[in-house]
Amino acid sequence: MNDLSIEATHPPSGRTALRMTLETKPTSAPHITRVMVAEDDVDMAYVLEFLLSREGFQVDLVGDGRDAVLCIESEPAPDVVLLDVMMSFVSGFQVLRAVRDHPGWRSVPVVMVSGKGSEQDVVNALSAGADDYLTKPFRPRELVARVRGQVARAASAKARVA
């Protein structure tokens, strides 16, 4: 919040002078939700980045499983991870294990995204520690709603702990 003050003075000239002062108080910047997208299909990665960016998310793209693991080991945790199941070098399941094993990342919600949509595929992902599973092709608004839902649940859980 800022404070505006106006002071009227009456100098000897007889003309009223006004002095306006605006005191600005620092405000904390709004939190921008960070999403790490681990997707090795370049076109799909850009579609995900576009959909999430236009909704106000900051998107960090990672191009394969190996880079995703390196990111987990060296970067601060995002608010949510969108993780392709079948990626180059390191599978989505191995990346999920790295997320759950890292102390700074283990509570980050992970939404697995895959072209494989059988009941067993979904059960395997959820049993491995994924928080949600979305089958390609997905509906854009559903994707955004699921990401928002995961972020909200994680924030609520964090607030209860604090």
C-alpha positions in Angstrom: 0.0 0.0 0.0 1.2 3.5 -0.8 0.6 6.7 1.3 -0.3 10.0 -0.5 -0.1 13.2 1.5 -0.9 16.7 0.3 0.3 19.7 2.2 -0.9 23.3 1.6 1.5 26.1 2.4 0.9 29.8 2.4 4.2 31.6 1.5 4.6 35.3 1.9 3.6 35.9 -1.7 0.0 35.0 -0.7 -0.4 32.3 -3.3 -1.2 28.8 -1.9 1.3 26.2 -2.8 0.6 22.5 -2.7 3.2 19.8 -2.1 2.3 16.3 -2.8 4.3 13.4 -1.4 3.8 9.8 -2.4 5.5 7.3 -0.1 5.8 3.9 -1.6 6.1 0.8 0.6 7.7 -2.3 -0.8 5.3 -5.0 -1.6 6.2 -8.6 -2.1 6.0 -9.8 -5.6 3.2 -12.3 -6.3 4.2 -15.9 -6.4 4.5 -17.2 -10.0 3.8 -20.9 -10.2 6.7 -22.8 -11.7 6.1 -25.9 -13.8 8.9 -28.2 -14.9 7.9 -29.9 -18.1 10.0 -33.0 -18.9 9.0 -34.0 -22.5 11.3 -35.3 -25.2 8.9 -34.6 -28.1 9.7 -31.0 -29.1 6.3 -30.3 -30.6 4.5 -31.6 -27.5 6.9 -29.7 -25.2 6.1 -26.4 -27.0 2.3 -27.1 -26.9 2.6 -27.7 -23.1 4.7 -24.6 -22.7 2.2 -22.5 -24.7 -0.9 -23.8 -22.8 0.7 -23.2 -19.4 2.4 -19.9 -20.2 -0.8 -18.3 -21.4 -2.4 -19.3 -18.1 0.4 -17.4 -16.1 2.7 -20.3 -15.2 6.4 -20.1 -15.6 7.5 -23.1 -17.6 10.9 -24.8 -17.4 11.3 -27.2 -20.3 13.6 -30.2 -19.9 14.2 -32.2 -23.1 14.8 -35.8 -21.8 15.0 -37.9 -18.8 18.7 -37.5 -18.2 18.4 -33.7 -18.1 15.4 -34.0 -15.8 17.5 -35.9 -13.3 20.3 -33.3 -13.6 17.7 -30.6 -13.0 16.4 -32.4 -9.9 19.9 -32.7 -8.5 20.9 -29.1 -9.1 17.9 -26.8 -9.3 15.4 -25.6 -6.7 12.1 -27.5 -6.8 9.3 -26.2 -9.0 5.6 -26.1 -7.8 4.6 -29.0 -10.0 6.2 -31.4 -12.5 4.6 -32.6 -15.8 6.5 -35.7 -16.7 6.3 -37.7 -19.9 6.4 -41.5 -19.2 8.5 -42.6 -22.3 11.5 -40.3 -22.7 15.0 -40.7 -24.1 17.9 -41.9 -21.9 16.0 -42.1 -18.6 12.3 -43.1 -18.3 9.6 -41.1 -16.7 9.4 -43.7 -13.9 13.1 -43.3 -13.2 12.7 -39.5 -13.1 9.7 -39.9 -10.8 11.9 -42.1 -8.5 14.6 -39.3 -8.5 11.9 -36.7 -7.5 10.6 -38.8 -4.7 14.2 -39.6 -3.4 15.3 -36.0 -3.4 14.6 -34.2 0.0 13.9 -30.8 -1.7 11.6 -32.3 -4.4 9.8 -35.2 -2.7 6.7 -33.3 -1.9 6.4 -31.7 -5.4 3.3 -32.9 -7.2 4.0 -35.0 -10.3 1.5 -35.3 -13.2 2.6 -38.0 -15.6 1.6 -37.5 -19.2 1.6 -40.4 -21.6 0.2 -41.8 -24.9 -0.3 -45.1 -23.0 -3.7 -45.0 -21.4 -4.6 -48.5 -20.2 -5.9 -48.9 -16.7 -2.7 -50.8 -15.8 -0.5 -47.9 -17.1 -2.4 -45.5 -14.9 -2.2 -47.8 -11.9 1.5 -48.4 -12.4 2.2 -44.6 -12.4 0.1 -43.9 -9.4 1.6 -46.8 -7.5 5.1 -45.5 -8.4 4.3 -42.2 -6.7 2.7 -40.0 -9.4 0.0 -37.7 -8.1 -2.0 -37.7 -11.3 -2.0 -39.2 -14.8 -3.1 -37.7 -18.0 -3.4 -39.5 -21.4 -2.3 -37.9 -24.7 -4.0 -36.5 -26.5 -5.3 -34.5 -23.6 -7.9 -31.7 -23.4 -6.1 -28.4 -22.8 -8.4 -27.0 -20.2 -8.3 -30.3 -18.3 -4.5 -30.2 -18.3 -4.5 -26.7 -16.8 -7.2 -27.6 -14.3 -5.2 -30.7 -13.1 -2.0 -28.6 -12.8 -3.9 -25.9 -10.8 -5.5 -28.6 -8.6 -2.2 -30.2 -7.8 -0.6 -26.8 -7.0 -3.5 -25.9 -4.7 -3.4 -29.2 -2.8 0.3 -28.9 -2.3 0.0 -25.3 -1.1 -2.8 -26.3 1.3 -0.7 -29.2 2.7 2.3 -26.9 3.1 0.1 -24.3 5.0 -1.1 -27.0 7.3 2.5 -28.0 8.2 3.6 -24.5 8.7 
